[in-house]
């Protein structure tokens, strides 16, 4: 407990802001008194800030590193508090945030477009060229595919399955029956070469191998080009 030197009321330490320069680590005035002071002196404080704008800007410029370290330390010590406040603010102000976001996009169209293009290129470069499988964990049935975009392709499958418009009807039926959590996406083999024919050939070989091993597949048939590739590359 601590007695506020402003209102004279004894309160729990949680009602006082922290201050490392004080013996008990907390300020002398309670949060309520400080809040009241700010409310009563709003115009006075605004006037002070306006009259000392250049002086304060100069101080910030001279103490950039000190300010940055102090902010970084505070953020590190208050991660949960910041996260909770952010979540609460987003939940209570969806319209305000939407307007702010729309305004920013409208005023920074070129920068946003460049940033989005850069992020897309980065994501693509981080995704492997691969042969992948989508496995139904309930009945062990498998879908084999190939892609130059790694996990991005899996997200496209999920989008179509959730929207009930996946071209593979058998996969769609089981997705509707067992639910999304029953399906697992994994990479079977990665390739440095981005050549599409290489991927199509390896996809056909993998399908043939799974059929030979008795694995039940969602893939109903190979394309004419894949059949030709298999014949030419026996």
SEKEGU-691217 format. One record per residue (C-alpha): residue in three letters; x, y, z. Coordinates in steps of 0.5 Angstrom, whole numbers, padded with zeros to 4 digits, always signed. Layout:
N
ALAXYZ...
END
This chain:
234
UNK+0000+0000+0000UNK+0002+0007-0001UNK-0001+0014+0001UNK-0002+0019-0005UNK+0002+0026-0003UNK-0004+0029-0007UNK-0010+0027-0005UNK-0008+0023+0002UNK-0011+0017+0000UNK-0008+0010+0002UNK-0008+0006-0004UNK-0005-0001-0007UNK+0002+0000-0011UNK-0002-0002-0018UNK-0006+0005-0017UNK+0001+0008-0018UNK+0005+0009-0024UNK+0012+0006-0024UNK+0018+0011-0023UNK+0025+0007-0022UNK+0028+0014-0019UNK+0023+0013-0013UNK+0025+0008-0007UNK+0019+0004-0008UNK+0019+0004-0015UNK+0013+0008-0016UNK+0011+0015-0017UNK+0008+0020-0011UNK+0002+0022-0014UNK-0003+0016-0016UNK-0006+0015-0023UNK-0013+0018-0021UNK-0009+0025-0019UNK-0005+0025-0025UNK-0011+0024-0030UNK-0015+0029-0026UNK-0009+0034-0027UNK-0008+0033-0034UNK-0015+0034-0035UNK-0015+0040-0031UNK-0009+0043-0035UNK-0010+0041-0042UNK-0010+0048-0045UNK-0004+0050-0041UNK+0000+0044-0043UNK-0002+0045-0050UNK+0000+0052-0050UNK+0007+0050-0047UNK+0008+0045-0052UNK+0007+0050-0057UNK+0011+0055-0054UNK+0017+0050-0053UNK+0016+0046-0060UNK+0023+0048-0063UNK+0026+0047-0056UNK+0023+0040-0055UNK+0025+0038-0062UNK+0032+0040-0061UNK+0032+0036-0055UNK+0029+0030-0058UNK+0035+0030-0064UNK+0040+0031-0059UNK+0038+0025-0055UNK+0035+0020-0061UNK+0039+0014-0058UNK+0037+0015-0051UNK+0030+0016-0053UNK+0030+0009-0058UNK+0033+0005-0052UNK+0028+0007-0047UNK+0023+0006-0052UNK+0025-0001-0054UNK+0026-0003-0046UNK+0019-0001-0045UNK+0016-0005-0051UNK+0020-0011-0048UNK+0018-0010-0041UNK+0011-0009-0043UNK+0010-0014-0049UNK+0003-0017-0046UNK+0000-0010-0044UNK+0002-0007-0051UNK-0001-0014-0054UNK-0008-0013-0050UNK-0009-0006-0051UNK-0008-0007-0059UNK-0013-0012-0059UNK-0018-0008-0055UNK-0017-0002-0059UNK-0018-0006-0066UNK-0024-0010-0063UNK-0027-0003-0061UNK-0025+0001-0067UNK-0026-0003-0073UNK-0029+0003-0077UNK-0024+0008-0075UNK-0018+0003-0077UNK-0021+0002-0084UNK-0022+0009-0085UNK-0015+0010-0083UNK-0012+0004-0087UNK-0016+0007-0093UNK-0014+0014-0093UNK-0007+0011-0092UNK-0007+0007-0098UNK-0010+0013-0102UNK-0005+0017-0100UNK+0001+0012-0101UNK-0002+0008-0107UNK+0005+0008-0111UNK+0009+0006-0104UNK+0004+0001-0102UNK+0004-0002-0109UNK+0012-0003-0109UNK+0011-0006-0102UNK+0006-0011-0104UNK+0010-0013-0110UNK+0017-0014-0106UNK+0013-0018-0101UNK+0010-0022-0106UNK+0017-0023-0110UNK+0020-0025-0103UNK+0015-0030-0101UNK+0015-0033-0108UNK+0023-0034-0108UNK+0022-0037-0101UNK+0017-0042-0104UNK+0021-0049-0107UNK+0019-0052-0113UNK+0016-0059-0111UNK+0012-0065-0111UNK+0007-0065-0106UNK+0002-0069-0103UNK-0005-0068-0099UNK-0006-0073-0095UNK-0013-0075-0092UNK-0011-0077-0085UNK-0018-0081-0084UNK-0017-0086-0089UNK-0010-0085-0092UNK-0013-0083-0099UNK-0008-0078-0102UNK-0007-0073-0108UNK-0001-0071-0111UNK+0001-0065-0114UNK+0007-0061-0117UNK+0008-0053-0116UNK+0013-0048-0117UNK+0010-0044-0111UNK+0011-0049-0105UNK+0006-0048-0100UNK+0002-0042-0103UNK-0001-0048-0108UNK-0003-0051-0101UNK-0007-0045-0099UNK-0010-0044-0106UNK-0013-0051-0105UNK-0016-0049-0099UNK-0019-0043-0102UNK-0022-0047-0107UNK-0024-0053-0102UNK-0027-0048-0097UNK-0031-0045-0103UNK-0034-0052-0105UNK-0031-0051-0112UNK-0025-0055-0112UNK-0024-0058-0119UNK-0022-0065-0116UNK-0029-0067-0114UNK-0027-0073-0110UNK-0022-0069-0106UNK-0028-0064-0105UNK-0033-0069-0102UNK-0028-0072-0097UNK-0026-0065-0095UNK-0034-0063-0094UNK-0034-0070-0090UNK-0028-0070-0086UNK-0027-0063-0085UNK-0020-0059-0086UNK-0017-0061-0080UNK-0017-0068-0083UNK-0012-0066-0089UNK-0005-0065-0088UNK+0000-0062-0094UNK+0007-0064-0094UNK+0013-0064-0099UNK+0015-0070-0102UNK+0021-0068-0106UNK+0024-0061-0108UNK+0028-0058-0114UNK+0032-0053-0116UNK+0030-0053-0123UNK+0024-0049-0124UNK+0023-0053-0131UNK+0015-0054-0131UNK+0016-0061-0135UNK+0021-0063-0130UNK+0016-0062-0125UNK+0010-0065-0129UNK+0015-0072-0131UNK+0016-0073-0123UNK+0009-0072-0121UNK+0007-0077-0126UNK+0013-0082-0124UNK+0010-0081-0116UNK+0003-0082-0118UNK+0005-0089-0122UNK+0010-0091-0116UNK+0004-0089-0111UNK-0001-0094-0115UNK+0004-0099-0115UNK+0005-0099-0108UNK-0003-0099-0107UNK-0004-0092-0105UNK-0011-0090-0106UNK-0011-0083-0110UNK-0015-0078-0111UNK-0012-0077-0118UNK-0016-0080-0123UNK-0012-0080-0129UNK-0005-0077-0132UNK-0005-0072-0138UNK-0003-0074-0145UNK+0003-0070-0144UNK+0005-0074-0138UNK+0004-0080-0141UNK+0008-0078-0147UNK+0014-0076-0142UNK+0013-0083-0138UNK+0014-0086-0145UNK+0020-0082-0147UNK+0023-0082-0140UNK+0023-0090-0138
END
